[in-house]
Amino acid sequence: MVLGITGSIGSGKSTAADILKNEYGFVPIGTDELAKQIMNENDQCRRLLKDAFGPEIYGPDGKIDKENYKKTIFCSDRNRNISDSIVHPLVWEAVKKIVSGEPGKDHLVETALPGKDFCSICDRILLVTADKDTRVERLMKNRGYSREYAESVISGQKSEDELKSIADVVIDNSEGQEELRENIRKAVEAL
């Protein structure tokens, strides 16, 4: 089985993914980690990002400058779309390769940016949600974001309604880990 897990930033999808990995044996595939690896190691991706956003998108060490990248990408829909069109196809190609190379394993594909490739790869999709205030507070506490920056990142992502339209199971994570753990148990039983 390939289980997809998604949710807006700050919803707790990574916490849910850890529970699914540690308690249910799913093999995790994190698209954020793959994207970082591809942006740092794939020559085609590096060249296209530099062409689109300038060489300063990479630091002196040759790795993506995370802060400059975030500021550049989240400042406009246009920039986000350009970056997505460069990075996302390479990420989904890598996910497909991992899944096809390990048949018989239960994979867990985690992404904040689900699209048609995500939906076609996954047998079932689990959506982790939390109310916006909870997500903003988590981002401020856990990542040091300002309220304004947290809200701008959240507003740049797909809406809860869009995410619900692709989900087989929705799990609310507004209360805490014990409730999340119980909701995951119920979801796994349902799947």
Disulfide bonds with the S-S distance in Angstrom:
none
